[in-house]
Every structure is written in C-alpha cells, then in structure tokens.
Amino acid sequence: MRFLLTAFMLFTTLAAVSQKKTDAERYCDLDSDPSLEALRTGYSIFIDQDMAWPAYNQDRDYTMGLGFRFYGRRFDSKRKPISWLTMKAMTGLNTLVGLQKRFKKYGYESRTSFMLGNGSFTPDSLLAKNPVKGDRPYGSVLYFSHRKSYLPAGTKHIISTQFTLGFLGTAVSKYFQKGVHYLYRNIAKTEEPYDPKGWDNQISKGGEITVMYRVAYGKSFIDNRYLSISACTEGMAGYYTNVAFSGQVRTGKLVSKWFTLVSDPLSDGSQASDGREGFEIYAYGVPRVRFVAYNALLQGQFRHNDYELGWNDMRHVIGELDCGIAMGNSFCRNNRKGIWSFGLNFSLRTPNYTGPYSRYHHWGGFYFTKSFL
C-alpha cells in the first residue's frame, strides 16, 4: 500500500510539473503586443574545429569552438535570469552611448538572440607541460551573449549591439579537447592527436569573470536573387578590444536577405529568418581587416599568469577571411512555417602575435539554423 501511495504521489507530481503553460503565462512580464518580435523564433548550432579541414589540421591557435544560439524575445524575460541580466547590461550600455534613444526615435524593428558558447586556444606543442616562450598561451572563454539587431524599414542597413558575460580559465576546454582527441584516436586507430599537457598554464586558470560590449553597423549595396554585396563596421570593448571593417559577397540562388549570412557566429550580425520562403544555395566570401588594441586570451586580464604576451608581442593589424557554401529551404510542421539552413565555412587568419612562432591559422566550421516565420 505504501508503494502504491508513493507511486501515486510521484505520478501526480510529475503530471503537475509537466503541464504546459502558454507563452502568455510563462512570459507574463513581457509586452504581448503582436506587432513585436515573436517570443520563439528559432535556434542555431555552431561548431568550429580545425579537424574539419584535414589539410590544415594543425591543432593549435583557435583550435575549436562550440555555440548554441536561440532566437526570440523570450530571452528578454526576467524568467530567464542570465539572459535578462545580459539584456539589461546591453540596454544600459546602449543608453550610455546614445543608441537606445535612436532606436526609439526611428522605430527600429528589433530581433533578439541569446548564445551559450565556448572557445579554446592552444600553442603548437600540446606535449609541452611548461609554457613555450614565444608561442601563444593556452586560453579559453566560456560565455553567455545577448544580442539585439535593429532594422529600419527597407532593411538597407542593420545595427547590432551585443553584451557578453564570460569566464576565462575554466576547465571546460581542457576536458572537451581531451574528449575529442580520445574519440578521434579510437575511431582512426592512431596515436595522434595527443592529449594537451599544458592547460594548467592557461590564462586566468581557475576562472575569472570577463565582459565584452560590441556594436556593429551593416549596409547593403546590392541584394537581389543572384548577388548580394554588403559591408560591415564593428567595434568591441572588453576582453577583446578592436575595430574591424569587412565586405560580404554572396552569389548563387538567393532567397534570404543579406543580413542573415552566417560566416562567423561569434562576431557577425546575422539573426533569425527574414520571412522569405524557398530553396537557396550560394557561395560567400567575407574579407575583413581588424585593428586590435587588446586580447585578454593572449595578454591576460587582472589575475597573475605564469605566462602571457605583452603589447609589443602583439600584431595589432590582422587580416581575416571567411568563405564557404550554404543552403537552405522552407518547411511546414504542425501548421507552422519556417526555414532551415546549413553552412560549411573555412576561416583564415593572419598572425596575431610576433616572434618565432608567429603563423597563419585555419579552421573549418559547420553551422545549422532553424527559424520559424
């Protein structure tokens, strides 16, 4: 009898917990105006990995990254504390620099996204337990990022603002990299890639909080069914402080608008679907020049580090290139329409520090997005 009573109580508890609430009930603190952005509009998955391009699988510098981005105004809700905190910080900084007043004055349409991600950086020699003087230090950043993109009527230009709350020096990258290498060795039956031995020397080992604020402005020059040409200017302040200028070219069978291009999920202004339906496939190229003032993953932040690079060790002008192919199509599920897209990306960066270990680095990326109309 006691067993039956316990089972009944467990069942009723699970039933109560599993009852679904409507969006109006779940996010009652948000404005329900139907003209605003939908509460739920989609998600993206981003995977950067140097193994994705075997010819350049050098297992060094930016060696891997992983990100999950979710679109929709629900991430402005107090019911999601981390995203609400980052949203409030971003809005406060927008107000401080005068952007929030502009958005309200000109009635910009906004699109919201929230991202959980991690980036990993290593020197060339993974077997060295001690820091390799002249090479880059180990570095990692685990972060939560809140972004809003503001579009005027006609969408000829776009303004994106972003606030990132991150943690340097966690053990996430160490164990994730070891796990990936272990799986690779077991599948390929090889002795390489080796397990990294120097993560105990990483920047801010043990964890250190960090932040970054980013503003980007993009403008479209050509955007038709076969060709899209645009440009972007962006500035970042925080653990990565720099200014960058880029061009964006897409060619092929185009359906989506110019600002939805995904070539670098950690710094681009792309957002959820623009509402166009149909199959598309295209190639793209995004050349970029970046002027770097500070990089905490190379130079350290506030905590003492056994090894870090100094200002004179840095290259302060960096060339970047992202290129690849992408395709997408419409879908309809449970009477709800949407668009999915998939991209294969290749990235190249010129050296970002000087010395005998200065080098170009490369990686590949896989990006998947599913957006609802």
C-alpha positions, 0 to 999 in steps of 0.5 A: 500500500505504501508503494502504491501511495508513493507511486501515486504521489510521484505520478501526480507530481510529475503530471503537475510539473509537466503541464504546459503553460502558454507563452502568455503565462510563462512570459507574463512580464513581457509586452504581448503586443503582436506587432513585436518580435515573436517570443520563439523564433528559432535556434542555431548550432555552431561548431568550429574545429580545425579537424574539419579541414584535414589539410590544415589540421594543425591543432593549435591557435583557435583550435575549436569552438562550440555555440548554441544560439536561440532566437526570440524575445523570450530571452528578454524575460526576467524568467530567464535570469542570465539572459535578462541580466545580459539584456539589461547590461546591453540596454544600459550600455546602449543608453550610455552611448546614445543608441537606445534613444535612436532606436526609439526615435526611428522605430527600429524593428528589433530581433533578439538572440541569446548564445551559450558558447565556448572557445579554446586556444592552444600553442603548437606543442600540446606535449609541452607541460611548461609554457613555450616562450614565444608561442601563444598561451593556452586560453579559453572563454566560456560565455553567455551573449545577448544580442539585439539587431535593429532594422529600419524599414527597407532593411538597407542597413542593420545595427547590432549591439551585443553584451557578453558575460564570460569566464576565462580559465575554466576547465571546460576546454581542457576536458572537451579537447581531451574528449575529442582527441580520445574519440578521434584516436579510437575511431582512426586507430592512431596515436595522434592527436595527443592529449594537451599537457599544458592547460594548467598554464592557461590564462586566468586558470581557475576562472575569472569573470570577463565582459565584452560590449560590441556594436556593429553597423551593416549596409547593403549595396546590392541584394537581389536573387543572384548577388548580394554585396554588403559591408560591415563596421564593428567595434568591441570593448572588453576582453577583446578590444578592436575595430574591424571593417569587412565586405560580404559577397554572396552569389548563387540562388538567393532567397534570404536577405543579406543580413542573415549570412552566417560566416562567423557566429561569434562576431557577425550580425546575422539573426533569425529568418527574414520571412522569405520562403524557398530553396537557396544555395550560394557561395560567400566570401567575407574579407575583413581587416581588424585593428586590435588594441587588446586580447585578454586570451593572449595578454591576460586580464587582472589575475597573475599568469605564469605566462602571457604576451605583452603589447609589443608581442602583439600584431595589432593589424590582422587580416581575416577571411571567411568563405564557404557554401550554404543552403537552405529551404522552407518547411511546414510542421504542425501548421507552422512555417519556417526555414532551415539552413546549413553552412560549411565555412573555412576561416583564415587568419593572419598572425596575431602575435610576433616572434618565432612562432608567429603563423597563419591559422585555419579552421573549418566550421559547420553551422545549422539554423532553424527559424520559424516565420 
